[in-house]
Amino acid sequence: MEKFDYREALKNIPHKPGVYQYWDSEKELIYIGKAKDLRNRVGSYFNKDTQINAKTRVLVSKIRAITFTIVDTEVDAWLLENSMIKKHQPRYNVMLKDDKTYPWIIIKNENYPRIYWTRRLVKDGSKYLGPYASVSMMHTILGLIKETYPLRTCNLQLTRPNIEKGKFKVCLEYQLGNCKGPCQDYQSEADYDNSIKEITDILSGKIGAVVRNLKGDLEKAVSDLNFEQAHRLKRKQDLLENYQSKSTVVNSSITDVDVFSIASEEKYAFVNFLKVMNGTITQTQTIELKKRLDETDEELLTIAITEFRTRYNSHSKEVIVPFDIDVEDASIKFTVPKLGEKRKLLDLSQKNVMFFKKEKIDQYEKLNPDVRTERLLTLMMKDLRMNQLPKHIECFDNSNFQGKYPVSAIVVFRDGKPSKKDYRFFNVKTVVGPDDFATMEEAVFRRYRRVLDEDTGLPQLIIIDGGKGQLSSAMKSLKLLGIEKQVTIIGIAKRLEELYYPGDQYPLYLDKRSETLKIIQQLRDEAHRFGITAHRKKRDKGTLATELELIDGIGKTTAEKLLKYFKSVKKIREASETDLQEVVNLKQAKSITQYFNPAVSEVTGLQ
């Protein structure tokens, strides 16, 4: 295969902002990127000291030619990169998984303009507002306009000469009060244009200004004793104020800002956009981006900002983002708010993107349950700082009753789900008294000595229910077996759900809503449940065996044999002498019968 001489290519690339394109041996465009310094950015792909992931290394291995386009500013590079990616859709670029055609509200370029919605943008001088990601919101706005402002819906050519010649007659819409009849000059063009101006302000988020003007007109109508006009204006004012109260979520001093937030997964990212005008959210949408080269959140957010600002034709001077973005442009101010109304806006955007992310992930996982398993295991591997997926997890828990009947239980999860056939419990053999640490040490040693002897496979993750003490005890056993470096082992302390690592002084705290923590808690709770069940059985058996030992001639070993054979004291009580002699001798059988049935013994003369 022909080797690419990147050093020669770099000589021709300047230290200027622009967009670069990578081509493969088939002369196919495989990647498009932007940079504020083209040579430095392109060179970083080939620098051996630069840490790049496996996917990027594959991309670099396929590069056979580099072309570039110089622009004036980094923002221009954003816009050019966005348009080129949309046009060429290179294989290794982030894919926008949102190719819907969203509707717009159009104010038609004509005399007595009509207002309606459309999905087609035609360059005929008409004004387009949108697009609207929420179609229901768009219809709500159009419904408000129709109810508040009587406008024509016909497609007649309402030119001044045509109206003066009397070419048109009013229709049913006029009779119903939905139109003021401009076709017969019942409504002046100036009055109609004033309504269009107010509608444009409403669609641009300037409802407050329209309401203030209405209040002035209302007061004038009342002072002129024009009560019919005052009633109409009051109804219009109430409709607008009701709509405003539902749509205003922030301080009206926030006049024109764009808000962005991002939530990432291993293969996908989701970005939410809010457009705020005069304290009102006029646009909102969330898009999904499919990662191709393990892009960072900053890179993905930059792509999404460009896409949204282009799509919505936004020229806001201020952009609210969740973290600093390395972009230098005098025309845009990037703000990372910590407090106040802008922080509330960012939090609202974050709630939207997290909700969207959860919905999308739920959809994927319903269609393909393996996706959920892989995602959870990958998340656990990342959260617990592991170097392999925890497909096989084992969790230990100890139970005892005032130092008696100690039991150590182990539960097993495979691919994130309980594998109950693999559950085990150990009757502690070497520990005397209530020594939880020694009990854990014995259980872990016996478990993994047998695993090694039978070669059944070590787990990737071991969880110890307890803090540093229990964890240290478990580590002693793993070191004795020589497997301490082959598995990840952690301890979970109940009080604050702290996770401890061997030799680490400080615990790891996971978010209380973390799915990783929930799985660990599920393992811990399942181990506790299973351990308690095994412990109760042993305790009950021990209690019953103690009762049998009260019978003359019955010792501990004989009591255990009886329980093992008959399963319960009740069945021993009901058993005949003949049945009892299956386990004990005649003298012991008579003693048991006399103990449980003294009245019968007296009648039959048993001694």
Secondary structure, DSSP 8 states (H G I E B T S, - for coil): -----HHHHHHT--SS-EEEEEE-TT--EEEEEEESSHHHHHHHHH-TTS---HHHHHHHHH--EEEEEE-SSHHHHHHHHHHHHHHH--TTS-EE-------EEEE-SSSS--EEEES----SS-EEE---S-HHHHHHHHHHHHHHS----------HHHHHTT-----HHHHTTS---GGGTSS-HHHHHHHHHHHHHHHTT-HHHHHHHHHHHHHHHHHTT-HHHHHHHHHHHHHHHHHHHHHB-S-TT--EEEEEEEEE-SSEEEEEEEEEETTEEEEEEEEEEE-SS---HHHHHHHHHHHHHHHTT---SEEE-SS------TT-EEE---SHHHHHHHHHHHHHHHHHHHHHHHHHHHH-HHHHHHHHHHHHHHHTT-SS---EEEEEEEEEETTEEEEEEEEEEETTEE-GGG-EEEE--S--SS-HHHHHHHHHHHHHHHHHHHT----SEEEEESSHHHHHHHHHHHHHHT-TTTSEEEEEETTTTEEE-TT-SS-B---TT-HHHHHHHHHHHHHHHHHHHHHHHHHHHHHHHHHHTTSTT--HHHHHHHHHHHSSHHHHHH--HHHHTTTS-HHHHHHHHHHH-HHHHHHHT--
